[in-house]
Amino acid sequence: MTGRAQLSGTGARAAVRGCILALAAASVLALAACDRDRRLDDALAVELNDPERRHPIGFNARAETLDVEVPADAEGLSPNQHIDVFRFLKFYKREANSRLVIAVPGGPRPPASIAQSLQGIQRHVVEAGIDYRLTRARPVPANEIPAIRLVYRRPVAVPPTCDKWGENVARNEARIPYPNFGCATQHNLAIMVDNARDMQRPQEEDPRAGERRTVTWSAYVGQSGGGGGDSGGGDAAAKKPALGKK
């Protein structure tokens, strides 16, 4: 009888431990599910309050071209063509998101006028620090003036469509952002932006002016003769008391 009672007690304790472990596992799973649901609710709330996610601005690629005509008697670029190429490359550095392509009219052998004009264009491109690619365009008919074409692509902002007005905004007891929340702001930003590439990546920084830094540094170290037309060192020397005087 004692042995049977001892076995029965051991089995009961094992059963209790099994129940405790099962309850603990169920509690862990319930807490994990609650935590997952809470994270999903937080992510949904953030998305509903973020117009950039609910109404994203799209981008299309637009090709910008410049045709530099090369007459048969041309000896390089004309003054106006120099200005046109310079301005085109300036816009390229400001708004392009692709490589510059220079298409030269095809044919068995380009005439000397095309070669001279191409050299002038390449000189401008190299001075601007732009990487480019040369390609061969289709042959030009005899009755047309050949032209060297410069091409690059730039992004164009596409505004979102604000057409979800099926919800009664006046009866929003849950205080949940309505479907078109922030859409007008995104739409106006897309149609008013001057350079859509600024919405994708920042512009490159220009070299800073060193005049003010030279003046400040000269005043700090107490040297005379600051840069930029001002003498910061002189001011520092004037403020420093002379030795031997009270």
N, C-alpha and C positions, 0 to 999 in steps of 0.2 A: 504493500500500500504506500509505503514511503517513497519507493522508487517511482511509482506511477504519479504520485502527487508532484514529485520533483520534476518529472518530465512535463507534466501539464503546466507547471509554473514557468518552465523555460520556454515552452511554446507560446504561452500567453505574452511573455516579455518580448519575444521575437515579433509577434504579431503587432504589439503596441509600437515597437520601433519601426516596423514597416509602415504603419499608419502615419507615424510622425514624419517619416521621410517622404511619403506620398503627399502629405499636406504641405510640407516645406517646398517640394518641387512644384506643386500647383500654385503656391503663393508666389514663387519666383516667376513662373510663367505669366501669372496675372499681372504682376508688377511690370514685367517686361512689355506685355501687351499695352498696359496703360501708358508706359513711357513712350512706346512707339506711337500710340494714338496722339499723345500730347505733342510729340515732335511733328507729326503730320498736321495737326491743327495749327501749330506755330508757323510752319512753312506755308500753309494755306493763308493764314492771316497776313503774313509778310507779302505774299504774292498779290493778295487783294488790295493791299495798301501801296503797292509799287506800280505806278503807271508805266514805267519802262519795261516791266515784265508783261503786264496785261495788254499794253498797246505799244509794242516795239516798233521802232522806226526801221524800215527796210532800206536797202541800198541797191541801186542799179549802176552798171558800168556804162559810161559814155565816152566815146572816142573823140578826142580833140585833134584836129589836123591843121597843118600849115603847108600850103603848096608854094614853093619857091620856083617861079618860072625861070627858065634858062633859055633866052633867045640864042640863035646861032652865032651872033656876033658878040655875045657877052664875054667879058673878061673878069669873071668873078662876080661877087655880090655888089649890087648897087647900094647907095647910102640908105635908101628906104628899106631894102631887104635886110641890111645889117640891123636896123632898128626892129623890124618884124621878127627876126630870129632871136634877138636879144629879149624881146618882150615874151615871146613864146616860151623860151627856156626859163624865164622868170616865173611864169605861170606853172610850168612843169614842176619846178622845185617846190612850189607852194601847194599844189593840189593833186599831183599825180600819185597813183599807187601802183604803177607798172613801169616797166623799162621803156626808155625812149627808143623808137624805131625810126630809122632813116631809110626810106625807100628810094633807090636810084632807078631812073628809067632804064629798062632793059634794051638789049640790042646786041648785035655782034661785037660792037666796040663803042664805048661812050666817047663822044667828041670832047675836045679839049675844053670847051666852054662848060660842060657839065662837070668835068674834073676840077676846074678852078672854083666853080661855085661850091662844089662839095668840100673842097679844102677850106673855104671860108666858113662854112657851116660847122665843120669839125673843129675849127679853131675856137669858135664860140662855145661849143659843147665842152671842149676840154678845159677852157678857162672857167666855165661854170662848175666844173667838177662833177659832171653827169656821165653816168655809164650808159652806153648806147649800143645798138645792134644795127648793122648794115644789112639790107635786103635788096634783092633785085625785083623791081616792079615789071609790069607788062610792057612790051615795046609800044612806043608812041607812034601813032600814024603820022605820015609825012605832012599832013595838013594841020597838025596840032603842035603847039609849043610844048616841048618837054618841061617837066617840073619835078623837082626833088621834094618829096613829101615827108614831113615830120609828123609822127603819130604817137600819142600816149593816151592812156585811159585814166579816167578819174571817177570817183564815186559820186552818185547823185542820190540825195535823200528822198525816200518815198514815204509820204505821210500815211499814218494808219486811218482806216475808215471808222468814223464814229456814228454807227447806225443802230446801236443797241439801246433803244428807248422804250422797250416793252414793259419795264418795271415802273411802278408808281413811286417816285422818289419821296413824295409827301407822306407816304405811309410805310416808313421803314423803321419799325419798332426795334429790330435787331441791331440797328446802327452799323450795318454792313455796307461797305462802299458799293455804290451802284455800278452796273456794268461799264458805263462810259466815264467812270471816275478818272480824271487826268488825261482823257483822250484828246480833249481840245488843246491842252498844253503841248502834248506830243505832236499833234497835227500842225500847230502854229510854228513850233520850233523847226519842224522838217521843211516847211515851205519858206521860212525866213532865213535859214542858215546860209551864209555866203559860201563857205567852204565845207562841204560835207565830210571831208577827210578829217577835219578837226573833231568830229564826233566819233571817229575810230581810233585816232592816235594823236598825241600832242604835236605841235610844231617844234621844229628844231630851234634851239636857243641861238641867238645872235651873240657875237663876241661882246663881252662887256667893255664899258669904257673905264680906263684905268686912271683917269685924272684925279677923281675924288679919292680913290684908294691911295694914290701917291701922296696927296696932301695929308691925309689922315695918318699914314705911316710916318711921314716926315715929322709931323707934330708929336707922334708917340715916341720916336727914338731921339727927338731933340736935334735933328740935323737941319741945316739951313738949305734953302733953295728947293722948295717943293715943286712938283710938276703942275701942269694945267693952268699956268698963269697966276698961281697963287703960291705964297710962301708959307707953308704950314710950319716949317722948321723955325722961321723967324718968330712966329707967334709963340711957339713953345719956348724958344730961347728968351723971349721978352718976359714970359711969365715966371721963368726960373730965377730965383733970387741970386744975386751975385755974392760970391764968397768974400768974407771980410767986411760986409756991411750989415748993419742992423736996421 
